[in-house]
């Protein structure tokens, strides 16, 4: 019986080797199961090789070894499919390689969503924002049709607010869910940036988004907010009076991305907006990445790979140095963009200095008011509250005053 079984098993091992040597086709689109499958196949392949070697060597204990290895293999397969949460996969691997490129448009994936619920919430809210952009565009179209395209108090200027959770706070939500930290922020929007100030704002922002996620949204529906039907109704044109206000990049750093790729991602967003609206000459205001004071809480979770010392895995303690590098890199990149696009169309705005705590002492613990940022403006060390958003609104108003001169 043993001798009759061995040839069959050997052929099985050879067939498996042949399959492994073939090329695997890359999935045409992202799905959660493909991430699991790739991890399972690596484990199963290694165990399978050991099983085949044991069979072909035909050592005295080969049957026991094969039985044990097959048991382990089946157990691993069951564990991976039944218990492993794909959303536990790190955004960046231990070697520093991150799974999403800040310059390449991407929706949220298992690497950038915290869990399945957030992943589903992101897609649901993305679709909702697409509908919001369409409704807004139709409303703008009706205004222009009834007023011959003039921007007046009756027909206020479109203000398109793009970004992450800080920008979404203008709506009082996070992925469409009401947030306590954003209490009274929508009222600030109404007071400072509504029709009474000559604006028609729309908030197209999603909590947790990085540059690649905003790029994806812009390429897949959200630019509709700035479009109007051409006079002959044959095509869509961008509204020359539209102002894009962008704040993005802090979540790239907060996920473990390095300053240089983050900088490239921010510039990719700006260049996309400038390129798409080149004929219309739309204006783009870019906020510098705001300071944040949650480094001592978040950065230890990113080490490794982001450690100040790789020998003993010592984490960084502050986000301020990488934020500074990103803002410097973006400033240089904006200057390069001026060679292609009119300097009057894009401006980098520093509103972050208002949030910094100049009395911070990094040798002391977080006690009393010893934080890198002003807690009265950023209670959670990351998101400006209503008072902080009033400062952001003033920065926007100052920018609009400049381009109107």
C-alpha positions as a Markdown table, in Angstrom:
| # | Residue | x | y | z |
|---|---|---|---|---|
| 1 | Unk | 0.0 | 0.0 | 0.0 |
| 2 | Unk | 2.8 | 2.4 | 0.8 |
| 3 | Unk | 4.6 | 1.7 | -2.5 |
| 4 | Unk | 1.5 | 2.3 | -4.5 |
| 5 | Unk | 0.9 | 5.6 | -2.6 |
| 6 | Unk | 4.4 | 7.1 | -3.1 |
| 7 | Unk | 4.4 | 7.5 | -6.9 |
| 8 | Unk | 1.1 | 9.2 | -6.8 |
| 9 | Unk | 2.3 | 11.6 | -4.1 |
| 10 | Unk | 5.5 | 12.3 | -5.9 |
| 11 | Unk | 3.6 | 13.3 | -9.0 |
| 12 | Unk | 1.5 | 15.5 | -6.8 |
| 13 | Unk | 4.6 | 17.3 | -5.5 |
| 14 | Unk | 6.0 | 17.8 | -9.0 |
| 15 | Unk | 2.7 | 19.2 | -10.2 |
| 16 | Unk | 2.7 | 21.6 | -7.3 |
| 17 | Unk | 6.2 | 22.7 | -8.2 |
| 18 | Unk | 5.1 | 23.3 | -11.7 |
| 19 | Unk | 2.2 | 25.4 | -10.6 |
| 20 | Unk | 4.4 | 27.5 | -8.3 |
| 21 | Unk | 6.9 | 28.3 | -11.1 |
| 22 | Unk | 4.1 | 29.8 | -13.3 |
| 23 | Unk | 3.3 | 33.5 | -13.3 |
| 24 | Unk | 0.4 | 34.7 | -11.2 |
| 25 | Unk | -2.0 | 37.2 | -12.6 |
| 26 | Unk | -2.3 | 40.4 | -10.7 |
| 27 | Unk | -5.9 | 41.0 | -9.6 |
| 28 | Unk | -7.7 | 43.4 | -11.9 |
| 29 | Unk | -9.1 | 45.3 | -8.9 |
| 30 | Unk | -8.5 | 45.4 | -5.1 |
| 31 | Unk | -10.4 | 43.1 | -2.8 |
| 32 | Unk | -10.0 | 42.0 | 0.8 |
| 33 | Unk | -9.9 | 38.3 | -0.1 |
| 34 | Unk | -6.9 | 38.7 | -2.4 |
| 35 | Unk | -4.9 | 40.1 | 0.6 |
| 36 | Unk | -5.8 | 37.1 | 2.7 |
| 37 | Unk | -5.1 | 34.7 | -0.2 |
| 38 | Unk | -1.6 | 36.0 | -0.7 |
| 39 | Unk | -0.7 | 35.6 | 2.9 |
| 40 | Unk | -2.1 | 32.1 | 3.1 |
| 41 | Unk | -0.4 | 31.0 | -0.1 |
| 42 | Unk | 3.0 | 32.0 | 1.3 |
| 43 | Unk | 2.5 | 29.9 | 4.4 |
| 44 | Unk | 1.0 | 27.0 | 2.5 |
| 45 | Unk | 3.8 | 27.0 | -0.1 |
| 46 | Unk | 6.6 | 26.8 | 2.5 |
| 47 | Unk | 4.9 | 23.9 | 4.3 |
| 48 | Unk | 4.1 | 22.1 | 1.1 |
| 49 | Unk | 7.7 | 22.2 | 0.0 |
| 50 | Unk | 8.7 | 20.6 | 3.3 |
| 51 | Unk | 6.0 | 17.9 | 2.9 |
| 52 | Unk | 7.2 | 17.1 | -0.7 |
| 53 | Unk | 10.8 | 16.9 | 0.4 |
| 54 | Unk | 9.9 | 14.5 | 3.2 |
| 55 | Unk | 7.9 | 12.2 | 0.8 |
| 56 | Unk | 10.5 | 12.1 | -1.9 |
| 57 | Unk | 13.3 | 11.4 | 0.6 |
| 58 | Unk | 11.2 | 8.5 | 1.9 |
| 59 | Unk | 12.8 | 8.6 | 5.4 |
| 60 | Unk | 11.5 | 6.1 | 7.9 |
| 61 | Unk | 9.3 | 8.6 | 9.6 |
| 62 | Unk | 8.1 | 10.3 | 6.4 |
| 63 | Unk | 4.4 | 9.3 | 6.8 |
| 64 | Unk | 4.3 | 10.8 | 10.3 |
| 65 | Unk | 6.0 | 13.9 | 9.2 |
| 66 | Unk | 3.8 | 14.4 | 6.2 |
| 67 | Unk | 0.7 | 13.9 | 8.3 |
| 68 | Unk | 1.9 | 16.4 | 10.9 |
| 69 | Unk | 2.8 | 19.0 | 8.2 |
| 70 | Unk | -0.6 | 18.6 | 6.5 |
| 71 | Unk | -2.3 | 19.1 | 9.8 |
| 72 | Unk | -0.4 | 22.3 | 10.4 |
| 73 | Unk | -1.1 | 23.5 | 6.9 |
| 74 | Unk | -4.8 | 22.9 | 7.2 |
| 75 | Unk | -4.8 | 24.6 | 10.6 |
| 76 | Unk | -3.1 | 27.6 | 9.1 |
| 77 | Unk | -5.5 | 27.8 | 6.3 |
| 78 | Unk | -8.4 | 27.6 | 8.7 |
| 79 | Unk | -6.9 | 30.2 | 11.0 |
| 80 | Unk | -6.2 | 32.7 | 8.3 |
| 81 | Unk | -9.7 | 32.5 | 6.8 |
| 82 | Unk | -11.6 | 32.2 | 10.0 |
| 83 | Unk | -9.7 | 34.4 | 12.4 |
| 84 | Unk | -7.2 | 36.8 | 10.8 |
| 85 | Unk | -8.5 | 40.3 | 10.4 |
| 86 | Unk | -7.1 | 41.8 | 7.1 |
| 87 | Unk | -7.6 | 45.3 | 8.6 |
| 88 | Unk | -4.8 | 44.5 | 11.1 |
| 89 | Unk | -2.3 | 44.6 | 8.3 |
| 90 | Unk | 0.1 | 47.6 | 8.8 |
| 91 | Unk | 0.1 | 50.5 | 6.4 |
| 92 | Unk | 3.9 | 50.3 | 6.2 |
| 93 | Unk | 5.9 | 47.1 | 6.5 |
| 94 | Unk | 8.8 | 46.7 | 8.8 |
| 95 | Unk | 11.2 | 47.5 | 6.0 |
| 96 | Unk | 9.5 | 50.9 | 5.6 |
| 97 | Unk | 7.6 | 50.0 | 2.4 |
| 98 | Unk | 4.1 | 51.5 | 2.5 |
| 99 | Unk | 1.2 | 49.9 | 0.7 |
| 100 | Unk | -0.3 | 53.0 | -0.9 |
| 101 | Unk | 1.5 | 55.6 | -3.0 |
| 102 | Unk | 0.7 | 59.2 | -2.0 |
| 103 | Unk | 0.9 | 60.3 | -5.7 |
| 104 | Unk | -1.3 | 57.6 | -7.2 |
| 105 | Unk | -5.1 | 57.9 | -6.7 |
| 106 | Unk | -6.5 | 55.1 | -4.5 |
| 107 | Unk | -9.6 | 54.6 | -2.5 |
| 108 | Unk | -9.3 | 53.4 | 1.1 |
| 109 | Unk | -8.0 | 49.8 | 1.4 |
| 110 | Unk | -7.4 | 47.4 | 4.2 |
| 111 | Unk | -4.1 | 49.1 | 4.8 |
| 112 | Unk | -5.6 | 52.6 | 5.3 |
| 113 | Unk | -8.9 | 51.7 | 6.9 |
| 114 | Unk | -8.9 | 50.9 | 10.6 |
| 115 | Unk | -11.5 | 48.2 | 10.4 |
| 116 | Unk | -14.3 | 46.8 | 8.2 |
| 117 | Unk | -16.9 | 49.3 | 9.4 |
| 118 | Unk | -14.7 | 52.3 | 8.6 |
| 119 | Unk | -13.9 | 50.8 | 5.2 |
| 120 | Unk | -17.7 | 50.5 | 4.5 |
| 121 | Unk | -18.4 | 53.9 | 6.0 |
| 122 | Unk | -15.8 | 55.4 | 3.7 |
| 123 | Unk | -17.4 | 54.1 | 0.5 |
| 124 | Unk | -20.9 | 55.0 | 1.7 |
| 125 | Unk | -19.9 | 58.6 | 2.5 |
| 126 | Unk | -17.9 | 58.9 | -0.7 |
| 127 | Unk | -21.0 | 58.1 | -2.7 |
| 128 | Unk | -23.0 | 60.5 | -0.6 |
| 129 | Unk | -20.5 | 63.3 | -1.4 |
| 130 | Unk | -20.7 | 62.5 | -5.1 |
| 131 | Unk | -24.5 | 63.0 | -4.9 |
| 132 | Unk | -23.9 | 66.2 | -2.9 |
| 133 | Unk | -21.5 | 67.5 | -5.6 |
| 134 | Unk | -24.1 | 66.7 | -8.3 |
| 135 | Unk | -26.8 | 68.6 | -6.4 |
| 136 | Unk | -24.5 | 71.5 | -5.8 |
| 137 | Unk | -23.5 | 71.7 | -9.5 |
| 138 | Unk | -27.2 | 71.7 | -10.6 |
| 139 | Unk | -28.0 | 74.5 | -8.1 |
| 140 | Unk | -25.1 | 76.5 | -9.4 |
| 141 | Unk | -26.2 | 75.9 | -12.9 |
| 142 | Unk | -29.7 | 77.2 | -12.1 |
| 143 | Unk | -28.1 | 80.4 | -10.5 |
| 144 | Unk | -26.0 | 81.1 | -13.6 |
| 145 | Unk | -28.9 | 80.4 | -16.0 |
| 146 | Unk | -31.1 | 82.9 | -14.1 |
| 147 | Unk | -28.5 | 85.5 | -13.7 |
| 148 | Unk | -26.4 | 85.3 | -16.9 |
| 149 | Unk | -23.4 | 83.9 | -15.1 |
| 150 | Unk | -22.7 | 87.0 | -12.9 |
| 151 | Unk | -21.2 | 86.5 | -9.5 |
| 152 | Unk | -23.2 | 88.8 | -7.2 |
| 153 | Unk | -24.6 | 88.7 | -3.7 |
| 154 | Unk | -27.5 | 86.8 | -5.2 |
| 155 | Unk | -25.1 | 84.5 | -7.0 |
| 156 | Unk | -22.2 | 83.9 | -4.5 |
| 157 | Unk | -18.8 | 82.5 | -5.4 |
| 158 | Unk | -18.4 | 78.8 | -5.2 |
| 159 | Unk | -16.0 | 77.8 | -2.4 |
| 160 | Unk | -15.0 | 74.1 | -2.6 |
| 161 | Unk | -13.5 | 72.8 | 0.7 |
| 162 | Unk | -11.3 | 69.7 | 0.1 |
| 163 | Unk | -9.4 | 67.6 | 2.7 |
| 164 | Unk | -9.6 | 65.2 | 5.6 |
| 165 | Unk | -11.3 | 65.2 | 9.0 |
| 166 | Unk | -10.2 | 68.8 | 9.8 |
| 167 | Unk | -12.0 | 70.0 | 6.7 |
| 168 | Unk | -14.9 | 67.7 | 7.2 |
| 169 | Unk | -15.4 | 69.3 | 10.6 |
| 170 | Unk | -17.0 | 72.2 | 8.7 |
| 171 | Unk | -19.9 | 69.8 | 8.3 |
| 172 | Unk | -19.8 | 68.8 | 11.9 |
| 173 | Unk | -19.1 | 65.2 | 11.0 |
| 174 | Unk | -16.5 | 62.4 | 10.6 |
| 175 | Unk | -17.3 | 60.2 | 7.6 |
| 176 | Unk | -20.8 | 61.5 | 7.8 |
| 177 | Unk | -21.2 | 60.7 | 11.5 |
| 178 | Unk | -21.8 | 63.6 | 13.9 |
| 179 | Unk | -18.7 | 64.3 | 16.0 |
| 180 | Unk | -18.5 | 66.1 | 19.4 |
| 181 | Unk | -15.1 | 67.6 | 18.5 |
| 182 | Unk | -16.8 | 69.4 | 15.6 |
| 183 | Unk | -19.5 | 71.0 | 17.8 |
| 184 | Unk | -20.4 | 74.5 | 16.6 |
| 185 | Unk | -17.9 | 74.3 | 13.6 |
| 186 | Unk | -20.8 | 74.4 | 11.0 |
| 187 | Unk | -22.0 | 77.6 | 12.7 |
| 188 | Unk | -18.6 | 79.1 | 12.1 |
| 189 | Unk | -18.9 | 78.2 | 8.4 |
| 190 | Unk | -22.3 | 79.8 | 8.3 |
| 191 | Unk | -21.1 | 83.0 | 10.1 |
| 192 | Unk | -17.8 | 83.5 | 8.2 |
| 193 | Unk | -18.0 | 81.7 | 4.8 |
| 194 | Unk | -21.6 | 81.7 | 3.7 |
| 195 | Unk | -23.7 | 83.8 | 1.3 |
| 196 | Unk | -23.5 | 86.8 | 3.6 |
| 197 | Unk | -19.8 | 86.9 | 2.9 |
| 198 | Unk | -20.3 | 86.3 | -0.8 |
| 199 | Unk | -19.6 | 82.5 | -0.8 |
| 200 | Unk | -21.4 | 79.3 | -1.6 |
| 201 | Unk | -19.5 | 76.7 | 0.3 |
| 202 | Unk | -19.5 | 72.9 | -0.2 |
| 203 | Unk | -17.6 | 70.6 | 2.0 |
| 204 | Unk | -16.1 | 67.6 | 0.1 |
| 205 | Unk | -13.8 | 66.1 | 2.8 |
| 206 | Unk | -13.5 | 62.7 | 4.4 |
| 207 | Unk | -12.0 | 61.9 | 7.8 |
| 208 | Unk | -8.8 | 59.9 | 7.7 |
| 209 | Unk | -8.1 | 60.6 | 4.1 |
| 210 | Unk | -4.6 | 60.9 | 2.7 |
| 211 | Unk | -3.4 | 62.5 | -0.5 |
| 212 | Unk | -4.0 | 59.4 | -2.6 |
| 213 | Unk | -7.6 | 59.2 | -1.3 |
| 214 | Unk | -8.4 | 62.8 | -2.2 |
| 215 | Unk | -6.9 | 62.3 | -5.6 |
| 216 | Unk | -9.2 | 59.3 | -6.1 |
| 217 | Unk | -12.2 | 61.3 | -5.1 |
| 218 | Unk | -11.3 | 64.2 | -7.4 |
| 219 | Unk | -10.8 | 61.9 | -10.4 |
| 220 | Unk | -14.1 | 60.0 | -9.6 |
| 221 | Unk | -16.9 | 62.5 | -9.2 |
| 222 | Unk | -16.0 | 65.3 | -6.8 |
| 223 | Unk | -14.8 | 67.8 | -9.4 |
| 224 | Unk | -18.4 | 67.9 | -10.6 |
| 225 | Unk | -19.0 | 70.6 | -8.0 |
| 226 | Unk | -17.0 | 73.1 | -10.0 |
| 227 | Unk | -18.5 | 72.3 | -13.4 |
| 228 | Unk | -21.2 | 74.1 | -15.5 |
| 229 | Unk | -22.9 | 73.1 | -18.7 |
| 230 | Unk | -21.5 | 74.8 | -21.8 |
| 231 | Unk | -23.9 | 77.2 | -23.6 |
| 232 | Unk | -24.7 | 74.5 | -26.2 |
| 233 | Unk | -25.1 | 71.9 | -23.4 |
| 234 | Unk | -22.6 | 69.6 | -25.2 |
| 235 | Unk | -19.9 | 69.5 | -22.5 |
| 236 | Unk | -19.0 | 70.5 | -19.0 |
| 237 | Unk | -16.8 | 73.5 | -18.3 |
| 238 | Unk | -15.2 | 74.6 | -15.1 |
| 239 | Unk | -16.6 | 77.7 | -13.4 |
| 240 | Unk | -13.9 | 80.4 | -13.5 |
| 241 | Unk | -15.1 | 81.9 | -10.3 |
| 242 | Unk | -14.6 | 78.7 | -8.3 |
| 243 | Unk | -12.1 | 78.7 | -5.4 |
| 244 | Unk | -10.6 | 75.4 | -4.2 |
| 245 | Unk | -9.4 | 75.3 | -0.6 |
| 246 | Unk | -7.2 | 72.3 | 0.2 |
| 247 | Unk | -5.9 | 70.9 | 3.5 |
| 248 | Unk | -4.3 | 67.4 | 3.2 |
| 249 | Unk | -1.2 | 65.5 | 4.2 |
| 250 | Unk | -1.3 | 65.1 | 8.0 |
| 251 | Unk | -2.8 | 61.6 | 7.8 |
| 252 | Unk | 0.0 | 60.4 | 5.4 |
| 253 | Unk | 2.5 | 61.3 | 8.2 |
| 254 | Unk | 0.2 | 59.8 | 10.8 |
| 255 | Unk | 0.1 | 56.5 | 9.0 |
| 256 | Unk | 3.9 | 56.2 | 8.8 |
| 257 | Unk | 4.6 | 57.8 | 5.5 |
| 258 | Unk | 7.8 | 59.8 | 5.1 |
| 259 | Unk | 7.9 | 63.5 | 4.5 |
| 260 | Unk | 9.2 | 63.3 | 0.9 |
| 261 | Unk | 6.5 | 61.0 | -0.5 |
| 262 | Unk | 3.9 | 63.0 | 1.5 |
| 263 | Unk | 5.1 | 66.2 | -0.1 |
| 264 | Unk | 4.8 | 64.7 | -3.6 |
| 265 | Unk | 1.3 | 63.6 | -2.7 |
| 266 | Unk | 0.2 | 67.1 | -1.6 |
| 267 | Unk | 1.7 | 68.6 | -4.8 |
| 268 | Unk | 0.0 | 66.0 | -6.9 |
| 269 | Unk | -3.3 | 67.1 | -5.6 |
| 270 | Unk | -2.5 | 70.8 | -6.3 |
| 271 | Unk | -1.3 | 70.1 | -9.8 |
| 272 | Unk | -4.3 | 68.0 | -10.6 |
| 273 | Unk | -6.6 | 70.9 | -9.7 |
| 274 | Unk | -4.5 | 73.4 | -11.6 |
| 275 | Unk | -4.3 | 71.2 | -14.7 |
| 276 | Unk | -8.0 | 70.3 | -14.8 |
| 277 | Unk | -9.1 | 73.9 | -14.4 |
| 278 | Unk | -6.4 | 75.5 | -16.5 |
| 279 | Unk | -8.7 | 76.9 | -19.2 |
| 280 | Unk | -11.1 | 78.4 | -16.6 |
| 281 | Unk | -8.2 | 79.8 | -14.5 |
| 282 | Unk | -9.7 | 78.6 | -11.1 |
| 283 | Unk | -7.9 | 79.6 | -7.9 |
| 284 | Unk | -6.4 | 77.1 | -5.5 |
| 285 | Unk | -5.6 | 77.9 | -1.9 |
| 286 | Unk | -3.4 | 75.3 | -0.1 |
| 287 | Unk | -3.1 | 75.3 | 3.6 |
| 288 | Unk | 0.2 | 74.2 | 5.0 |
| 289 | Unk | 0.0 | 71.0 | 7.1 |
| 290 | Unk | -1.1 | 72.2 | 10.5 |
| 291 | Unk | 1.0 | 71.3 | 13.6 |
| 292 | Unk | -0.2 | 68.5 | 15.8 |
| 293 | Unk | 0.7 | 67.6 | 19.3 |
| 294 | Unk | -0.3 | 63.9 | 19.5 |
| 295 | Unk | 3.2 | 62.5 | 18.6 |
| 296 | Unk | 3.9 | 60.9 | 22.0 |
| 297 | Unk | 0.7 | 58.9 | 21.6 |
| 298 | Unk | 0.8 | 58.0 | 17.9 |
| 299 | Unk | 4.5 | 57.7 | 17.0 |
| 300 | Unk | 5.3 | 54.8 | 19.2 |
| 301 | Unk | 2.7 | 52.8 | 17.2 |
| 302 | Unk | 4.7 | 53.6 | 14.0 |
| 303 | Unk | 8.0 | 52.2 | 15.3 |
| 304 | Unk | 9.2 | 50.1 | 13.6 |
| 305 | Unk | 9.7 | 51.1 | 10.9 |
| 306 | Unk | 9.6 | 54.9 | 11.8 |
| 307 | Unk | 12.1 | 55.0 | 14.7 |
| 308 | Unk | 14.6 | 57.6 | 15.8 |
| 309 | Unk | 17.0 | 54.7 | 16.6 |
| 310 | Unk | 16.8 | 51.4 | 14.8 |
| 311 | Unk | 19.1 | 49.7 | 17.2 |
| 312 | Unk | 16.7 | 49.7 | 20.1 |
| 313 | Unk | 13.5 | 50.7 | 18.3 |
| 314 | Unk | 13.3 | 54.1 | 20.0 |
| 315 | Unk | 10.2 | 56.0 | 18.6 |
| 316 | Unk | 10.1 | 59.6 | 17.6 |
| 317 | Unk | 8.2 | 61.9 | 20.0 |
| 318 | Unk | 7.0 | 64.7 | 17.8 |
| 319 | Unk | 5.3 | 65.3 | 14.5 |
| 320 | Unk | 6.6 | 68.8 | 14.2 |
| 321 | Unk | 9.9 | 68.0 | 12.4 |
| 322 | Unk | 8.3 | 65.9 | 9.6 |
| 323 | Unk | 5.5 | 68.5 | 9.2 |
| 324 | Unk | 8.1 | 71.2 | 8.8 |
| 325 | Unk | 9.9 | 69.2 | 6.1 |
| 326 | Unk | 6.6 | 68.6 | 4.3 |
| 327 | Unk | 5.7 | 72.3 | 4.4 |
| 328 | Unk | 9.2 | 73.3 | 3.2 |
| 329 | Unk | 9.1 | 70.8 | 0.4 |
| 330 | Unk | 5.6 | 71.9 | -0.7 |
| 331 | Unk | 6.7 | 75.6 | -0.7 |
| 332 | Unk | 9.6 | 74.7 | -3.1 |
| 333 | Unk | 7.2 | 72.6 | -5.2 |
| 334 | Unk | 4.7 | 75.5 | -5.5 |
| 335 | Unk | 7.5 | 77.7 | -6.9 |
| 336 | Unk | 8.2 | 75.0 | -9.5 |
| 337 | Unk | 4.5 | 74.9 | -10.4 |
| 338 | Unk | 4.6 | 78.7 | -11.0 |
| 339 | Unk | 6.7 | 77.9 | -14.1 |
| 340 | Unk | 3.8 | 76.1 | -15.6 |
| 341 | Unk | 0.8 | 77.8 | -14.1 |
| 342 | Unk | 0.1 | 81.4 | -13.3 |
| 343 | Unk | 1.4 | 82.3 | -9.8 |
| 344 | Unk | -1.9 | 84.1 | -9.1 |
| 345 | Unk | -3.8 | 80.9 | -9.3 |
| 346 | Unk | -2.1 | 79.0 | -6.5 |
| 347 | Unk | -1.1 | 80.2 | -3.1 |
| 348 | Unk | 0.3 | 78.3 | -0.1 |
| 349 | Unk | -1.1 | 79.7 | 3.2 |
| 350 | Unk | 0.5 | 79.4 | 6.6 |
| 351 | Unk | -2.2 | 79.3 | 9.2 |
| 352 | Unk | -0.4 | 76.9 | 11.5 |
| 353 | Unk | 1.6 | 79.3 | 13.6 |
| 354 | Unk | -1.6 | 80.4 | 15.3 |
| 355 | Unk | -1.9 | 76.9 | 16.8 |
| 356 | Unk | 1.7 | 76.4 | 18.0 |
| 357 | Unk | 2.4 | 76.7 | 21.7 |
| 358 | Unk | 5.6 | 78.7 | 21.9 |
| 359 | Unk | 6.0 | 77.9 | 25.6 |
| 360 | Unk | 6.2 | 74.2 | 25.1 |
| 361 | Unk | 9.0 | 72.4 | 27.0 |
| 362 | Unk | 9.8 | 69.0 | 25.5 |
| 363 | Unk | 11.6 | 67.9 | 28.6 |
| 364 | Unk | 8.4 | 68.0 | 30.6 |
| 365 | Unk | 5.4 | 65.8 | 30.6 |
| 366 | Unk | 2.0 | 66.8 | 29.1 |
| 367 | Unk | 0.8 | 68.6 | 32.2 |
| 368 | Unk | -1.2 | 71.8 | 32.6 |
| 369 | Unk | -0.6 | 73.7 | 29.4 |
| 370 | Unk | 2.6 | 72.0 | 28.3 |
| 371 | Unk | 1.6 | 70.8 | 24.9 |
| 372 | Unk | 3.1 | 71.4 | 21.4 |
| 373 | Unk | -0.1 | 73.0 | 20.3 |
| 374 | Unk | -2.6 | 75.2 | 22.1 |
| 375 | Unk | -5.1 | 73.0 | 23.7 |
| 376 | Unk | -7.7 | 75.7 | 23.7 |
| 377 | Unk | -7.6 | 75.5 | 19.9 |
| 378 | Unk | -6.9 | 71.8 | 19.4 |
| 379 | Unk | -8.4 | 69.9 | 22.4 |
| 380 | Unk | -7.4 | 66.5 | 21.1 |
| 381 | Unk | -4.0 | 67.8 | 19.8 |
| 382 | Unk | -5.0 | 67.3 | 16.1 |
| 383 | Unk | -8.4 | 68.7 | 15.3 |
| 384 | Unk | -9.1 | 72.5 | 15.6 |
| 385 | Unk | -12.3 | 73.2 | 17.5 |
| 386 | Unk | -14.8 | 75.9 | 16.7 |
| 387 | Unk | -12.4 | 78.6 | 17.9 |
| 388 | Unk | -9.6 | 77.1 | 15.8 |
| 389 | Unk | -11.9 | 76.9 | 12.7 |
| 390 | Unk | -12.6 | 80.6 | 13.1 |
| 391 | Unk | -8.9 | 81.2 | 12.7 |
| 392 | Unk | -8.9 | 79.0 | 9.5 |
| 393 | Unk | -11.9 | 80.9 | 8.2 |
| 394 | Unk | -10.0 | 84.2 | 8.6 |
| 395 | Unk | -7.1 | 82.7 | 6.7 |
| 396 | Unk | -9.4 | 81.9 | 3.8 |
| 397 | Unk | -11.0 | 85.4 | 3.9 |
| 398 | Unk | -7.5 | 87.0 | 3.8 |
| 399 | Unk | -6.6 | 84.9 | 0.8 |
| 400 | Unk | -9.8 | 85.8 | -1.1 |
| 401 | Unk | -9.1 | 89.5 | -0.3 |
| 402 | Unk | -5.7 | 89.1 | -2.0 |
| 403 | Unk | -6.9 | 87.5 | -5.2 |
| 404 | Unk | -9.7 | 90.1 | -5.4 |
| 405 | Unk | -7.3 | 93.0 | -5.4 |
